[in-house]
Amino acid sequence: MIFLRNKILGYTYQATSGGGGGSAGSSVGAGATGGAGNTSTNVSGGGGGAGAANATTVGSAGASPSTNAGGAGGNGGGGTGGGAGATSSLSAVAGTAGTGGGGGGGYYNGGNPRSQAAAGGSGATIWTAGVTTGTILTVGFGGGGGGGGVSNSAATTGGASYASGNGLYTGSGGGGAGGYPASGIQNGGHGGDGIIVVTYNTLAPRTLYWVGGSGTWDTSTTTHWSLSSGGGGGQNPPNIGDTVIINGSSGSPTITMATSLLCASLNTTGATCTLNFSSGGTFNINASLILSATTTWTTSSAVTLNIKPLATTSSITTNNIAFNNTAINVDNTSNTNACTTTVTGNIVSTNTATGITLTGGTAVGTKLTIDISSGSQIKAPSINIPNKYLGITFGTTGSLYFNGAIGNIASTIDNTNLSYTGTPTATVVCSSSYSQLFSFIGSQTVAGFNYTVSGTVGVGNFIMQGTGSFSNGQSVNNLDISGITAVTGGGTINIFVFVYGNFVGTNASYSAIKYGSLVFSAPSGTQTITSNGFTFGQINLGGGSTVQLIDDLTCDTTWFNSVINVNSGTFNANNKNVTTPSFIMSGGSTTMGSGTWYLHYNNPSHSFSNSSFSISGGTLTINTANIIIELNGASGDYGQFYGGGYTYNTLTFNAISNINYYIGDTNTFSALKSSGFANYAIYFAATATITIGTWGITGSAGNFVTVTGDTPGTPSPLVYSGTKVVSADYLTIAHTTVTPATLTWYAGANSLNSGDNFGWIFTAPPSPGNLNFLQLF
Amino acid sequence: MATKTWVISTSGAATIPSDFSSVVSVECIGAGAGGAKNGGATAGGGGGGGGAYAKSVSVTGMTAYGTVYTNIGAGGASATAGGNTWFNAASNATPTVTSQGALAQGGQVGGVNIAGAGGTTAASIGDTKFAGGNGGA
């Protein structure tokens, strides 16, 4: 039986000043109201589109244009009101999908911008092509009327009466175009397409037994189908409602499978049989698939196995047979029920093109839950999870297994409506012969999978990222790539993920730039980083946890975006050495420990725009850590230090090029030193006061170091807090004022005074004995 | 035995569902016409006519996995009539009797200040038929 809704919904109007095209939606059988005329210019609106006829009524005529109305759209059948009419200078709002037509634009009698009528809204999605057992509503909608034109803007065409987005249209007429006072001809709206609905009675479900040994399963051969085990043949082949049993009475058959087959369930328990998909094709099952261990699944060309449940439960029992060259789709989009599919044994696809796709339902109420808690693996080169309502019950031993050893990993996992319980585990085996690309869509607020990655990465790279390159897209719990034993052929490891657990790197070496971004996001607790020599791209702290180093940490010194970025939580270097082009803290806390912090950037071909060290918020515990800044960037780069007002141990500028350095805020250093040999400058901010216990900045013959303030006329203050004197040489000094101003700051005999200096003594310091004498005065 | 509905929205040969037992009805809705263009300065275009409806309950010759033929009337663009929608269980041609299927005429296009006429029952084939609505003008 087909159910047709023929209630005609009334129009609604909203009078506004000025005449715009009004329109109204309707159900099937009613036409849309035409566009209104422009009263000021006497312009006609377009006629409303007519409604299609339906099962019980003649279609209603479209209404004639009204006047003085930028009318609101009426109720579309099954939808809501259309777009409102415009007033004043605002343009009308088009109806949206599932609504009646949009209202026309009101006329604004003076000034610009002139208003415009809006297009009619699209109709509701009313039918889904294909077979369904649900009620079908022939909900339609009228096309929007065209708007009246105004003096300097064109009238809007009549609104379309079809839903352009879903390719499924109805037979309502399109709205006519509104008049236009100056010139120009506008098109009317598009009519809706026709449609056919066939209502039919279905066959009663059968249980069919395969009998008579080997043969062909197609849509016409009746020889091998019986209503009883071992009985006589002669039944029509299975349809989508039938259960098929191949058992010990079937004669150990080799069954040649046709290219398009279906049944409700297939059970080969007790049978020794071969399902031979010699021509490939598609096999649809809508309840359960149970295969004996002595079932052989053979293919000569690619096969697609669709398991599309229609009830609340289904099952897949594989006895670990391999679905050679078969793309497997578990898909609940045809189900009107939420469904749990229980898996026993592994689902293994060796199809290198599409692998396995897990497609949930279309809404919460039709969610598909795949239960692999019995310990099943879902194993394929590619496991794709599109954006549907899907749950996976992992239990403690179920897992996903990305078998890149037999093909490209090209998996797309959409997290938007994905949920899981238990311990979600994914094993990834890389291969140098194939690419490994995980593309994640949407973000999660839960921990995510535990990934264990092994194998050899080749030229195809190992990549985990969100949609688009270099974006974070996936939450992982623990990520362990220590099993990657080699990176060959110029391959790389690029990982952009949110980490809620621990990270373990690999010691596999390669020379390419190490991109990637790990955002440590756990709200509390401790997360650890075990580098194993792995070189990172970016390390970000965005949660509330303590991120603690297990061994020395290195971020790529050749990538200009490499950084350790602490926004929240705690970064605990744990007395390990840290090497990174940049360390930035804006919140949270950092414990530097006793290691050396080597802030090193080395890529003269690309500018380095970050600060080498920047503390703008949070709490810094320095401990005994020393800092070395070494920059070998492009011309014009600066190695910048913003210490946030803390008291540091030794800061050393290691000059290996002519790149300059800069201290931008007030800080105290037990020692400030330079090393290396190059002509370079150290700038001090005029707004900061730098206090130094030991001055160790000095140049050499031919390699002068410039010490200068950053603002001519406003000398930068430098304060010596040590117990001796400042002793240097081969400096070029400008724009600084030093204290104590007497008998303390000795620039050396070879240093140059470039002016704007106060307190420097441009000689070598006196011998200790003379110094003590002089200091008495 | 249950009843199902099979919605067809594309033209051409179609395979009858495997669980098909017997037909209850075949219903067609013709395509709507496009709205007319305006007349320039002061004259609006008429709305397009709606498609007709035709239903046949006497179609014969359908079996599971069999083939039927369909034509989905295309909705008219501006100033263009809607196409006829038809179903034929016997051959790839417009049906001539209700035992073959059904046909619903598309809506007609109007003009400047002239409404488009709806698809008519006279030009449709079915045991039950209704005309489409006329456009506004």
Interface residues (C-beta under 8 A of the other chain):
Chain A: M1 I2 G29 A30 G31 A32 T33 G34 G35 G37 N42 V43 S44 G45 G46 G47 G48 G49 A50 G51 A52 A53 N54 A55 T56 T57 V58 G59 S60 A61 G62 A63 S64 P65 W127 T128 A129 G130 V131 T132 T133 I136 T138 G143 G145 G146 G148 A155 T157 G158 S161 Y162 G167 L168 Y169 T170 G171 S172 G173 G174 G175 G176 A177 G178 G179 Y180 P181 A182 S183 G184 I185 Q186 N187 G188 G189 H190 G191 G192 D193 G194 I195 I196 V197 V198 T199 Y200 N201 T202 L203 A204 T219 S220 N236 P238 N239 I240 G241 L262
Chain B: M1 A2 T3 K4 T5 W6 V7 I8 S9 T10 P17 S18 D19 F20 S21 S22 V23 V24 S25 V26 E27 C28 I29 G30 A31 G32 A33 G34 G35 A36 K37 N38 G39 G40 A41 T42 A43 G44 G45 G46 G47 G48 G49 G50 G51 A52 Y53 K55 M62 A64 Y65 T70 I72 G73 A74 G75 G76 A77 S78 A79 T80 G82 G83 N84 T85 F87 A104 G106 G107 G110 N113 A115 G116 G118 G119 T128 F130 A131 G132 G133 N134 G135 G136 A137
